[in-house]
Amino acid sequence: MTIADNAQSTDHDVETHHTFCRFCHASCPIEVDVAGGQAVAIRGVPEDPLFAGYTCIKGRQIPEQMTHPSRLRSSLRRRADGTFEEISSQDAMDAIGAELKRILDTYGPRAIASYTGTGGYQNSLAVPAARAFHQGLESPSFYTSVTIDQPAKTTAPFRVGIWEAGYHNFSDADVLLAIGYNPMVSSFSPVGGLQGTNPYVVLRDAKKRGMKLIVIDPRRTEFATQADIHLAPKPGEDPTLMAGILKVVIDEGLFDHEFCEKWVADLPQLAAAVSTFDLDYVAKRCDVPADDIVAAARMFATAAKGTSGTGTGPSMAPHSSLTEHLSIVLNTICGRVNREGDTLESGYFLYPETPRRAQVHAARPPATGANQRVRNLRGIRGEMLTTALAEEILNEGEGRVRALIVSGGNPVVAWPDQELTIKAMEDLELLVVVDHRMSATAEFADYVIAPTLSLERADVPHLMDRWFRAPYTNYTEAITPRIGDVMNEWEVFWELARRLNSPLPFPGGNAPMDRHPSDDEMLDLVYAGSRMPMDEVRRNRMKVHPDKAMIVQAADPACTAKFTVAPDDIVEEMRQIVVEGDSAAALGVDPAKYPFRLVSRRLKHVLNSFGSELSVLGSKGSTNPAYMNPDDMEHYDLADGDLIEIFSPRASVQAVVESAPDVRRGVISMAHSWGGSSLTDEKVRDIGTPTSRLVSVDKGYDTVNGMVVQSAIPVRITVLEQINR
């Protein structure tokens, strides 16, 4: 019996609940029909004031996800022979707690690490619980996926200085400069208005009111097709292009002179730094028409409002911190900041009440956390750098990581340098994986803990709270009973902390350890002191609060801080780019030997590879194709479905070729975080391949945040299998 049949046969028992989707971070409101304790149908909510009924194909598959045969319904323990057996969650917690106690006593707190991946971020309690677990243990070894895709967004603002009231809103922008992101597919945008909430309609309406769109991307993405100007540079040349745009803006005097005089300390130094990026040089190096570069610079700088922002493309490419810096600097010198009396777009209701004044917080060192044991790196903003974690496991000496708890992530295919990652997983004394499926990482686990899925837990849209294009609130309780012996992610850390006699500290106080708290009690602890108390959030589901919008206040008269747009290390990195002459040189690679550049992308029907096991989503494709320009395919005598091997200086992967006219010549476009644990890709047509295998953690990394190059990777190809000839 299909889900549809089941829904029809139990109409008299169907109850409809309002909740919100947590397949990805967008938090789309949904109506869920529940019959017999199971979700049987999902729809958007037309009356929602922000989403207006929008949902995507992924979220509508949640009923199947909840009861899919591959879903784990109980915890698993590895036997001596490598197979797994079921174990009750409490017995698993007892055994894991005992092992953690041994490791803690033997090696100290730093030896216990956790990693929260993208899946964990869809749970509003998972990340806070993991962080609190480490605070209670006094272990700095807290890692997340933030430091493997866009750490520059965390570090770059501190190098420039932070405008307390933030940069311009999307909702009334006259121009948007989008560098390497595609919100039509990813539901991600560095500006709030396009962040997941019905992006096609929102973009169409913005263009109707006159907003201009500039897209920088080597692909003609769904977003780029809507652009007024699309610049398609060679992959890896985003910092070159941004420096060229800045030079045009400065040379033509298009920056905000009054704002810069008051708030920018070193504009002449910036002008000197970009002076070598003359138009002909930038156009030739990026392979972008010079006239288009000038037109884009003028379109952006002459608009009254609007911002520049970057996505995972440039954030995973060489010199990612520099690209992010230059994007922020363009916003800064053009005065694209919220001024006194302006209204902020989002409500920040789940954050503490903080001043929003029209003033600068001076630049400061971005990485001030605990020292990593490799490459002179340091933690950032309360977490360590995931790009160094495999080495923290493998390298002997004091502080070596011996136990790892993975929550909602899949390191074996997501972390850079797959071979090194697998060695690290095998080297651990204890590996615990919290996942609803047997992922490639779970294959190496000592224990696999089956978690609740979204409809089985209470949540708030914690990620979107600062990205919504209006001051909007929502909340959901659990709307279906738990299936099996499963645990919410926070419960895993609570149970282990209890067994280690360690506290779980939150803004609202320590979690109670003498009794089992509820999801709602934990939400109260985690979001205590927020702008809107949790009780009020619960009463205001799917609601916009124009009366509670944040208004920018006047600057403190004593504020003398200014932006630093050309710090010495940034100026030196710009010189280095010119010396390199090609982005491949950042990796020490001869571009002639590796003529292609492999770039990262998203696929609309999955979140990374999450969801490919579901029938509707799986029918859209079971692999992550190597998308190539048709002319490149013709040159290699390739057709759709053929198999190629892609070589980097580090390793190789196999991939299924698919023609893509939107990809420029010399580029291969592939989604990341696919594949399994095999290094030889026998199942590439069924499960894809991890592009992370192609990179090394110690080549071309960012010296501030450790970011490893995982896009614009220099590669070459050979043909393995030609079909249908």
Beta strands, then each sheet from edge to edge (+ up, - down):
strand 1: 15-20
strand 2: 29-35
strand 3: 38-44
strand 4: 75-78
strand 5: 84-87
strand 6: 112-116
strand 7: 142-144
strand 8: 162-163
strand 9: 175-179
strand 10: 212-216
strand 11: 229-231
strand 12: 306-310
strand 13: 360-361
strand 14: 403-407
strand 15: 430-434
strand 16: 447-449
strand 17: 472-473
strand 18: 505-506
strand 19: 509-510
strand 20: 543-544
strand 21: 596-601
strand 22: 626-628
strand 23: 643-647
strand 24: 652-659
strand 25: 667-671
strand 26: 713-721
sheet 1: 1+ 2- 3+
sheet 2: 5+ 4- 16+ 15+ 14+ 6+ 7+
sheet 3: 8+ 13-
sheet 4: 11+ 10+ 9+ 12+
sheet 5: 17+ 20-
sheet 6: 18+ 19-
sheet 7: 21+ 25+ 22- 24- 23+ 26- 21+
end
